[in-house]
C-alpha cells in the first residue's frame, strides 16, 4: 500500500480507519522525542524524518536532491512499519534497542535491517520507539552515515 501524499497530515488522512490512530500516535511520539535539526516530510510513500539540506547539503547519496533520510513510518498492506537507519548503522544502538525491547517483555521483534514491522497496531511499543527516535542527534547521524557511505 503506497500512499502518494503531499504532507504528513495528508498521509494520515489517506490511511484506512483501522490504521489512522496507531500511525498518528506513532507520529506524535516521534515528534515528541526527535532531536532538534531533523525535519518531518514525506518521501518514498511514507512519513519521513530527515536531515535537511541546510544541515547536510550533500543530501542522500542515492539521490542528492533528497534530504538525508533517518527514520520513516508507513502503513503497508499487512503491517505498520517503522524504519530507523541508526539501528542498521550502529551496532551499539541496535544492542540498546534489543535489550530495551527484551526488558519490556515483548515478543521477538519482526525486523529487517532497519525496519520493524507491526502486524497488530495495539502491540506497538510507542514509548520505546520514541526513546529510540531521541537517541541520535543530526550530527551523530551524519558522522555515522559518512563513515559508512564515503568509503563506497
C-alpha positions as CSV (number, residue, x, y, z in Angstrom):
1,X,0.0,0.0,0.0
2,X,1.8,3.1,-1.2
3,X,0.3,6.4,-0.3
4,X,1.0,9.4,-2.6
5,X,0.8,12.2,0.0
6,X,1.9,15.8,-0.2
7,X,2.5,16.1,3.6
8,X,2.4,14.0,6.8
9,X,-1.1,15.3,7.5
10,X,-2.2,14.3,4.0
11,X,-0.6,10.8,4.6
12,X,-2.6,10.4,7.8
13,X,-5.8,11.5,6.2
14,X,-5.4,8.8,3.5
15,X,-4.9,5.9,5.9
16,X,-7.6,3.3,6.5
17,X,-9.7,3.9,9.6
18,X,-8.1,0.9,11.4
19,X,-4.5,2.3,10.9
20,X,-5.0,6.0,11.4
21,X,-5.0,6.1,15.3
22,X,-1.8,4.0,15.6
23,X,0.1,5.8,12.9
24,X,-1.0,9.2,14.3
25,X,0.2,8.2,17.8
26,X,3.5,6.9,16.4
27,X,4.0,10.1,14.6
28,X,3.2,12.2,17.7
29,X,5.5,10.1,19.8
30,X,8.4,10.5,17.3
31,X,7.9,14.3,17.1
32,X,7.9,14.5,20.9
33,X,11.3,12.7,21.1
34,X,13.0,13.8,17.9
35,X,16.2,15.7,18.5
36,X,16.5,19.3,17.0
37,X,17.5,19.6,13.4
38,X,15.6,16.7,11.9
39,X,12.6,17.6,9.7
40,X,9.4,15.8,9.1
41,X,8.4,15.4,5.5
42,X,7.1,12.7,3.1
43,X,9.2,10.6,0.9
44,X,9.1,7.2,-0.9
45,X,5.4,6.9,0.0
46,X,6.0,7.3,3.8
47,X,6.1,9.9,6.6
48,X,9.8,10.6,6.8
49,X,12.3,12.2,9.2
50,X,15.5,13.5,7.6
51,X,18.5,15.8,7.9
52,X,17.6,18.8,5.7
53,X,20.0,20.2,3.1
54,X,20.5,23.2,5.3
55,X,22.4,20.9,7.7
56,X,23.8,18.4,5.2
57,X,24.0,20.0,1.7
58,X,25.3,16.8,0.1
59,X,21.9,15.1,0.6
60,X,21.2,11.4,0.2
61,X,23.9,9.7,-1.8
62,X,21.4,7.7,-3.9
63,X,19.6,10.9,-4.8
64,X,21.4,14.1,-3.7
65,X,18.2,16.2,-4.3
66,X,16.6,14.3,-1.4
67,X,17.5,15.2,2.2
68,X,19.5,12.6,4.2
69,X,16.9,10.0,5.4
70,X,16.9,8.9,9.1
71,X,13.5,7.4,10.0
72,X,10.2,6.7,8.3
73,X,6.8,5.3,9.2
74,X,4.5,3.6,6.8
75,X,1.2,1.7,6.6
76,X,1.9,-1.3,4.4
77,X,-0.6,-3.9,3.2
78,X,-0.2,-6.3,6.2
79,X,1.6,-4.2,8.8
80,X,2.7,-0.8,10.1
81,X,6.4,-0.3,9.5
82,X,8.9,1.8,11.4
83,X,12.3,2.4,9.8
84,X,15.3,3.7,11.7
85,X,18.5,3.9,9.8
86,X,20.5,4.3,13.0
87,X,19.8,0.8,14.3
88,X,21.0,-0.6,11.0
89,X,24.2,1.5,11.0
90,X,25.1,1.4,14.7
91,X,25.7,-1.9,16.4
92,X,25.6,-0.3,19.9
93,X,22.3,1.4,19.2
94,X,20.9,-1.9,17.9
95,X,22.1,-3.7,21.1
96,X,20.5,-1.0,23.2
97,X,17.2,-1.3,21.3
98,X,17.1,-5.1,21.6
99,X,17.9,-5.0,25.3
100,X,15.2,-2.4,25.9
101,X,12.8,-4.5,23.8
102,X,13.5,-7.6,25.8
103,X,13.4,-5.7,29.1
104,X,9.9,-4.6,28.2
105,X,8.8,-8.2,28.0
106,X,7.9,-8.0,24.3
107,X,7.8,-11.0,21.9
108,X,10.7,-11.2,19.4
109,X,10.6,-8.2,17.1
110,X,9.6,-8.8,13.4
111,X,12.6,-6.9,11.9
112,X,14.5,-6.4,8.7
113,X,17.8,-4.4,8.5
114,X,16.3,-1.1,9.5
115,X,12.6,-2.0,9.6
116,X,10.4,-3.1,12.4
117,X,7.0,-4.5,11.4
118,X,3.9,-4.4,13.5
119,X,1.0,-6.6,12.3
120,X,-1.1,-5.6,15.3
121,X,-1.2,-1.9,15.9
122,X,-2.1,-2.4,19.6
123,X,1.2,-4.1,20.1
124,X,3.4,-1.1,19.0
125,X,5.7,-0.1,21.9
126,X,5.2,3.6,21.4
127,X,7.4,4.9,24.3
128,X,10.3,2.5,23.3
129,X,10.2,3.7,19.7
130,X,10.0,7.3,20.9
131,X,13.1,6.8,23.1
132,X,14.8,5.2,20.1
133,X,13.9,8.3,18.0
134,X,15.7,10.5,20.5
135,X,18.9,8.5,20.8
136,X,20.8,10.1,17.9
137,X,21.4,13.7,17.0
138,X,21.7,15.0,13.5
139,X,25.5,15.4,14.0
140,X,25.7,11.8,15.2
141,X,23.7,10.5,12.2
142,X,25.7,12.5,9.7
143,X,29.0,11.2,11.1
144,X,27.8,7.6,11.1
145,X,26.3,7.9,7.6
146,X,29.6,9.4,6.2
147,X,31.6,6.7,7.9
148,X,29.5,4.0,6.2
149,X,29.0,5.7,2.8
150,X,32.1,7.6,2.0
151,X,34.3,4.5,1.5
152,X,31.9,3.4,-1.2
